[in-house]
Each structure stands twice: as structure tokens, then as C-alpha cells.
Amino acid sequence: MNRRDFLAATMLAPLTVNSQQLFAAEGTDIKVLVIFLRGAYDACNFLVPYTSDDYYETRPRIAIAQPGSGEGAALKLNDNWGMHPAFQHTLLPLWEQKQISFIPFAGTANMSRSHFETQDFMESGQPATGSREHGSGFLNRLAAVLGAKAQPVSFTNNNPLIMQGPARVPLIALSGSGKSIYKDEQISLLEELYKNTKDQQTVAEGVANHRMMLEEFEKEKEAASRNAMNAKGFDLQVKRMATLMKDKYSLGFLDIGNWDTHFSQGGATGMLANQFKSLGSGLKTFAEEMGPKWDKTVVYVMSEFGRTFRENGSGGTDHGHGSVHWLLGGAVNGGKILGEQTDVNIASLNEERDYKVLNNSRDVLGGLFKQVYGLNNAQLQKVFPSSKVSAIKLV
């Protein structure tokens, strides 16, 4: 164990305690779970703007086909938006039961497009300008404001910034994290094809550069995930988490990694579709395992930012700005596309590159906490300093 790991383990050890020792038994009737998709998932291929010609022109390889156009087509939600077909048997039934809504053009004021800076900015929940309190996350501040009304928990290996602060929060790691593996059979075939030819050296150099690029992208993806489990791990472990949320805890946090899709992202099938399939399956299982308490549950799904509207030369997407946040649960104002919106075309994009942020996550979450917990303005300002609470009806 190196010095950094030793210090981390020493600092985190006091947090891995039984929360019943720290909080009173009584709590709010509503269960709230925040899920962070680390790596910036491609919101354009999740909530599909199928009426946008620009969407199809700028994504010739990865766009999701219009509803009703055959296998792999988007699942129609309304006259403008569809959902990725991977969710047909998982999230679509929740939409039809009005137990899920989506907030497009959501995110933060941070424009760095840096995974780490934007994740920290979003998790801290503090304003973009003025003094900021380091090591203070908005869910921890919420737990402090609620006091005995909340039993918080973080389903993570390490204490994430969102849960850092004066309120002590137990950590319960869910195993199942893993690394993405990229196969290179086609590259090997290419090498074999040009073996003992005049172009062998040129091909060898190109292959070496390509593999180096893949390694760098993989390193970036792994780093952006911050040791979070992948969607498949979530799907495998979700029953355990649901039992704990149902019986013991009322304010939870979970992060899921491997959403950084710079290349070979895929469309209706492929890398991102597999992530979506596992995530949808896990959320469906969570809803089922919560039983009657699902009717008083709110799950908020967010990511640090969205991705570029255009696909890149590697069949993927790059770092963007605005994203789509999700709201699930029996307690939510479901079956709707919520918040401020705009037409989806090149002219409406931020810097002609990515979605604008029209629904600031601090304001939206502040509105959610006000509706769920009945917080007054002074309490909300402690959770999200200098925020403007959104009036969107979320629950």
C-alpha cells in the first residue's frame, strides 16, 4: 500500500460504520437515490431527437432510426423524442406507467469539458463564482440539513465528493466493477495481410499508433470513471442495494462508470447499447425489489456533461456540455419531458457543438428537495448556495 492509499484508507475508515449508530430511527417516507453516470454518457442517443434532420446528418453511423422504421428504431415517447431501443423492456414500461420523466438540456455552468473538473463542480453543488468550500458535497449538506430525518448511505468504495462534509455517511461498496476490453482481431488480420510486403513497415507503424491511441482512450475512460462499477456490475448487485434502501436507508448515492465513448460507440447495438441494456435492467430490478416502497421512491440519474452532437471520425462522440437527466420512481411526475427546451438543430447548439444547458442541475435538484422534503429557502441555500430553485413539478 502506498502512502496515498494508506492515507485514504485511514481517513475513510471512520465512515464505514453502521448508520443506525449515527441517526435516529425516524425518517422521511420518501426514498431518494442519486445515480451518477461517470464519463459523460451520450444523451443524444438515449433521448433521441428523431424529428431533427441535423441529428441524422451529423450521425450517419451511430444515429438511432426514427420510431416505426423497423428493428433498432427509437421507442416513441412523444411527437419529438424517442428512447434508445435497448430500454424497450425496462424503462419503456416505466414511461407508460408514468413512473419516469426526462429533463433534456440539463447540466452545470461549468464549460471546461473536463471529466474531473465538471464532476467535482456538479458534486459540490456550489456556485461557479465566489468563494467555495472545499470537501463539501451537496448530498452531505442535504443530510446535515435533514438531520434525523435522513439516513444517508454511499454505495461506493471511496467517499465521493458529493457525500463529503460534516454529516457522517456510511460507505457500502457494491462489487462488480470491471474494465472494458477492446478486441483487435481485425487489426491482426490487417497485419497478416501485409506481412512480407513492401507496405509491412508502414502498416506496422500505423497499427502501433492505433493501439497506442486505444490504450490512451482506455486510460482516460478508466480515469473518468473514478473506480465506479460499470453498468453490468450495477445490474448484478442492484438487489443488495435495493434491500438496504428499502429497509434501512433513505438518502443514497451510487456512481456507475465507463460512459466515455470516444470511439466505436455504436448505435442501436454496440458498446453504448450494451451499457444501456445493463443499466436499464438494473433500474427495472431496483424498482421491482423496492416493492410497495417504490411508490415513495425518487431516483435521479445525472452525468457530468453530454457529448458532441456530431459523431467523430472514430465512430464515437467527444466531450460536450448539456445532457439529459432522468427522474424515476412511483413518486415522480412521470411520463413527461420536463424543463426548458429548444429545437434540436445545429443553430440551437452551444458553440455549434453540443446541447446548451437550459436546466441547471443545482436549480432542478433544489426544486426536487423542496418538493420532497418541504425545505424552506434558508435550508435550500445551505444545500445549494446562491441557487435559483426550479419550479418544475418533479414529484
Secondary structure as UniProt FT lines:
FT   HELIX           3..12
FT   HELIX           13..15
FT   HELIX           19..21
FT   STRAND          31..37
FT   TURN            38..39
FT   HELIX           43..45
FT   STRAND          47..48
FT   TURN            50..51
FT   HELIX           53..58
FT   TURN            60..62
FT   TURN            67..68
FT   TURN            71..72
FT   STRAND          75..76
FT   STRAND          82..83
FT   HELIX           85..87
FT   TURN            88..90
FT   HELIX           91..96
FT   TURN            97..98
FT   STRAND          100..107
FT   HELIX           115..124
FT   TURN            134..135
FT   HELIX           138..146
FT   HELIX           147..149
FT   STRAND          152..154
FT   HELIX           161..163
FT   HELIX           185..193
FT   TURN            194..196
FT   TURN            198..199
FT   HELIX           200..225
FT   TURN            226..227
FT   HELIX           231..247
FT   STRAND          251..256
FT   HELIX           271..290
FT   HELIX           291..296
FT   STRAND          297..303
FT   TURN            313..314
FT   STRAND          323..328
FT   TURN            330..331
FT   HELIX           346..348
FT   TURN            351..353
FT   STRAND          359..360
FT   HELIX           361..373
FT   HELIX           377..383
FT   TURN            385..386
//
